[in-house]
Amino acid sequence: MKRVPSRFAAIMAALMVFAASFTFSGQASAAPSPAPSFSGVTVDGKPFSSSSLKGKAYIVNFFATWCPPCRSEIPDMVQVQRAWAAKGFTFVGIAVNEKVPNVKNFMRQNGMTWPVLMATPELIRAFNGHIDGGITGIPTTFVIDASGKLTGVIVGPRSKAEFDQIVRTALSAKAAKK
């Protein structure tokens, strides 16, 4: 049996506690910075790399199937994905403290069509430095515009209208770049 590093276990425990007592919801949009590079394997067993998203706007969403605020925003995210995918947008999910069969079942039940990776210490580390204090709750969402800049971090669930506005703004970086 593989031993889970204690720091990773502590991070996961903190995320679970925060999600269970979730009351804070906020958004930060600091000065744009280069999006973190990351890679892994999707729950479907396919290799995935952020480099495949060059020129696209995307949202990296740390979530869990057992997290009520995460579950509440998924139907809106599914609608946003359908509406904006053809225009160069996608979500990328990072499932926190989960088992692959549970995530695959959740994706199928909810119509999630975007790539989902299982959280690893490397994935968490790639994003932790882009939010004060690191990722301390879920859902935590990182917005990357079409020019490859990290433009916002969101803690807490969002509605379809809010996601639509975020995606519209993220895609506009592509138009402005031309």
N, C-alpha and C positions, 0 to 999 in steps of 0.2 A: 504494500500500500504506500502511495506517495504521500509524504508529509507536506502539509500546507504551511508555507512560511507564516510565522506568527504575525508579522506586520500586515500581510494580506488578510489574515483571519480577523485582525483587529479592525481593518478598514471595512470589511464586509459586515462585521458586527455593528459598527457605528452606523453604516448605511441602513441596516435593518432597524435599529433603534430609532433613527431619525425618521424613517419612512412610517414606522408604526405610530409615532407621535407627531406626524407631519402637520404643522400649522403655518409655516413660513412659505411664502411664495414671492419670488422676486426675479428681476431681470437686470442684468448688467450689460452695458455695451461700452466697453473700454475702447481705446484706440485700436483699430484693426491691427492684428498681428498675423504672421504666417500660420496657417492651419497646421496642427500637429500631424506628422506622418505616422501612420499605423498600418498594421496588417495582421491577419489571422486567418482562421478558417470559419466559414459560416456554419450554422447548425445543420445545413444540408451537405456539409463536407467539402465545399468548394473554397479554394484559396481566394482571399480578398485582400486588396490593398487600396489605401487611400489614393494612390497614384492613378487608379482606374477612374477616379472622379474628376480628373483635371478638366477644367472648363465648365464644370457643373456646380450648381448651388446644392448644398446638402446640409442636413441636420443630423448630428450624432446624438442619439437619445439613450441615456443610461436608464434602464427600467427593470422591473421585475413583474412576473405574472401574478404574484401574491400581493402586490402593492396597490391599494385602492386608488390613489391619485394617478398612478401609471395606467391602471385599467380604465379610468374615466376618460383619459385623453386619446386612447387608441382608436375608437370609432372615428373621431375627428381627423386623426392622422391618416387613417385609411382613405377618407374622402379627399384630403389634401394631396396625398400621393397620387390618387387617380386623376385629380384635376391638373396637377402640375408636372407629372412625369414626362409627358411629351414635350414640355418646354425646357427640359434640362435640369430637373430637380429629383432628388431622392432623399428618403430617410435612410439612416444606417442605425440599426439597433444594437445596443450592447446589453445583453441580459446579465443581471447581477445576481449572484448567489442562487443559481438555478441548475436544473438538470436538463440536458438536451431534449429528451422526450417531452417534458412539460412545455418547453418553449415551442417546439414544433407543433404540438397540439394546440397551444394558445394561438400561434400564428394562423393555423388552418381555421380554427373556430372564428377568428376575428378578421380574416381576409387580408392579413399582412403580407405584402408582396416584396418588401424591401429586404436587403441583406441584414441578417442578424448574426452577431458573433457572441460567443460567451465571454464574459469579463475575465480578464487575466491580469496579473500584476503589471504586465507591460502595457496593456491598454489603459488601465487606470492611471499609470504613471505618465503616459503620453498626454493625458488631459488634465491631470491634477494641478499642474503648474499654471493653468489658465483660469483658475478660479481661486479667489482668496480662501485660504484654509483647505483647499482641495475639495474633492467631491465628498460632501457630507450628507447628502440625501438624494432620494430619487422620487420622481424623475428629475434628472439633470440633463439639460440639453445644450449642445454647442452648435452655433449657427456659423456655417462657412459659406461665404458668398462665391459667386461664379469666378471671381478673380483669384480664389484660393486663400482668402483672408478670413481668419476667425473674427467675426464681427459682434458676437454676443453670446452670453451664457445665461441660461434660464433655469431657475430652480422652481420646481412646481409644475403642475399641469397647465396646459393652454387649451383654448377653444379653437374651433375651426377658423373663426374670423381672425383670431390672433395669429394662428399659423399661416393663414393666407397672406396676411400683411407681412409677416416675417419672410416668407418665401418670395413674395413680390419684390421686396427690397433686396433680398439676397441675389435674385436673378437680375436685378437692374444693374448690378456691378458688371455683368457681362455686356450689357448694352452700352454702358458708359465707357467701357474699355475699348470698344470698336472705333 
